[in-house]
């Protein structure tokens, strides 16, 4: 694979992982447009890039959670328990969906287009949630964390934005907008790790003895990392200012395009 193509895919992954427009949908369509076969190694490197971007932006919060657990601080323990609860149900939900429908069904172009309309509706409604009776994540029940986790699991469908649906779930639970964005992005770290382990185990037979372009992997990683850092900062500002409807319009246009071509 050329460095240019890996660069383009890396930028696409970094931006769309955090902006609520579905990274999986863009990668499926992007690979078709660029005329390339999905690469396991490149996929791993790009997702690693976005994961590192999240760790960099929220390193202070992550450090506070880890230290708080060892110091037995109630808020940090509750925050961590919400992460664990959401991640576990996310993994189960995603596994059930993929097992029941199969990846071929999930990656059909018209199916992706239809699900982009669903994402658009979710984003449109989330901008209209009133900021009243706001709570922190630690004040949210474990049942609320389960709902957020289910929402993240549903995002295994290409066309459903992981960041969009998890932020929306937090907002519907009356969680503060800034904290909703933070939790959504921090929640991506364990689920990306789980997904990469699952993909590695599933692909062992295909990758054993395979070759890869180290330069393309570094390029994809770096592009996803840098673009991811920019996208996170942008998304934080847009959620605060209730401007997710912009992306709802984009998802409708993208969805229509997939039906027409």
N, C-alpha and C positions, 0 to 999 in steps of 0.2 A: 504494500500500500504506500502511496506517495505521502510525503510529509505534508503537502498542501491539504490532502483529503483528511488526514488524521488531525490536522490543525482545525479545519472547518468543523469536523465532528466534535472535537474537544470544546470549541467555543460554543457550539450548539448545546452540548451536554451541560456545560457550566451555566449558561444563561437560563435554559429551560428547566433545569433541576429546581431552581429557586423561584423563578417567575412562574405564575400559575397558568402555564399554557401546555403542560404535559411534555416532559422530556422524552418519555418513551415514544409518544406519537411522532415527535420531531425526528428522533433517531431512526425509527422505522422508515419514515418517508424520506429522510435525508440520505439514508443508505441506498434507497431505490434511485433517487435522483443522481447520486454520485456513481451509481452502478457498481457498488461494492458488496461483497458478502459480509455479513456480521462477523466481527472478529472477537473471539473470546478474550484474548489478551488485551486488545485495545479497549474493550468494554470494561474490563477490570481496572485498567490504568485510568480511564476517564472518571469512573465512579470513585476511585481512590482520590483523584484530584478534587472532586466536589466535597468529599468527606473531609479532606484536609482543610479546605476552605472554610467549612463550618467550624472545625476545631479551632482554627486561627481566630475567627471572628468572636467565638463564644468561649475562648480559652479561660477567661476570668470566671465565668459562670460554672464551667466544667470543673475548674479547680476548687471553687467554693463548695460544689456538691460533694466532691470526693473528700475534701477536708471535713466537711460537715458530717458526713457519714461516720468517719473515724472519731469525731468529737461528740457524736450522738446528738446533733442539733436537730430538733424536731422538724423545722421547715425543710431542711436539706434532705432529711430521710423521707419525708412525704413526697418531695419533688422526685427523688430517685425512684420511689415506689410507683409513681405515676408513669415514669419512663418505662420501667420494667413491665408494668401492667399493659400499657399501650403497645409496647413492642411485641409481647407474647401473643396478644390477640391479633395484631397485624400479621405476624408470620403465619398463624393458623388460617386466618381469613384468606390471605394471598395463596397459600398452598392449596386450600380447598377449591378456590376459583380456578387456578391453573390446572389442577388435577381433573376437575369436572369438565372444563371447556377445552383445554389444550391450547398451546401457544399459537397454532395456526388460526384458530377461531379468533383469538384475541388480536392478532395482527392484520386482520382483514381491513382493507382501506375504508370501506363504507361503514364498518363497525366503529372504526376510530373516528370517522367524521361525525357519526351520531353521538358518540360519547363526548366529543368536544362541545356539542350543544349542551349536554348535561353540565359540563364544567362551566360553561358560560352562564347557565342558570344559577348555579351555586355561587359564582362570583357576584352576579348581579344582586342576589338576595343578601349576601354577606355584607355588602356595602350599605345596606339599608337597615341593619340591626342597630337599634338604639343603644347608646352607651349609658345604660342605667343599671343599677344594682350590680356593679362590676365586682368580680372576685379575683383573687390570685389563683394561680395553678394549685398551690398547696391547699387552698380551701375547697378545691374541686374534689368531689367524691371519687372513689375507685371506679364506680359505675360510669362516671363521666370520662375517666381515663380509658375505660373499655370502649366507649363510643368513639373516642378520638382514634383509638387503635383500629377499630373496625373500618373507620373512614380511610385510614392510611392503607389498610389491606385492600380495600376496594380499588385503590389507585394502581393496582397491578394491571388494570385495564389500560392499554394505551389510549390516550384521549382523556382520561381522568387525571387531573393534575394532583400530585401528591401534596405539594405545598398548598395549593388552593383549597382542597377538600379538608385538610387537617386544620388549616387556619380558620376556615369557615366553621368547622365543628367546634373549635375552641370559642369562637365568637358567639355561636348559638348557645353555648354553655355559660355565656356572660363573662368569659375570661378577658382581662384587659388586652387591648389590641397589640401593644408592644410585647406583652408576655406570650400572647398567642403565637406571634411570629417567631419569637425565640424558641418556644417549646416545639413548634413544628419543625424548625431547622435542626435543633438538637436531637429530636426524635429520628431524624434521617440517619444519624450516625450508626446506631445499632442495627437498624433495618438494612442499611447498605452492607454492613459487615455480614449479616445473616444471608442476604441475597448473594453476596460474592462467594461465601462458603458453599451455599446450595448450588450455585452455578458451577463451581469448581468440581464438586462431587458428581454432579450430573454430566459434566463434560470430560471427565477423566479419560475415557476411552478415546475421545476425539483429539485431546490435546497432548496425550503421551507421545513423545517423539516428534511433536510438531515444531515447526520453525516460526520465528516471528522477527519483525523488524524492530530492533531496540530503539532506533531513532524515532520511529513513528509512535512507539509507546511513550517515550519521554515527551514528545511533542503533544500528544493527546492529553497526557497528564498535566503538563504545564498550562495548556490552553484552557482545560476545564478548571484548573485551580484559579487562574487569574480572572477569567470571565465569571467564575462562581463568586469570588470575592466582591466583584462589582455588582453582580445581581443581588446578593444578599443585602448590601447597603441600600440599593435601590428599592428592594421589596419592603424593607423596614419602613422607609419613608412613605411608600405608597399605601401600605396598610393603615398607618397612622392617619393619613389624609383622606382615607376612604375613596381611593381612586382605582379600585380593582375592576370597576366597570369597563375601564379601558381594555383590560385583558379579556373581559367577557365579549366585547365586540370583536377582538382579534380572533378568539376561539370560534365565533360564529362564521367569520369570513374564511378561516382556515378549514372549518368543517364543510362549508358549502363548496370550497374548492376541491375537496376530496371526493365529493359526490359528483362534481362536474367533469373531472378529468379521468 
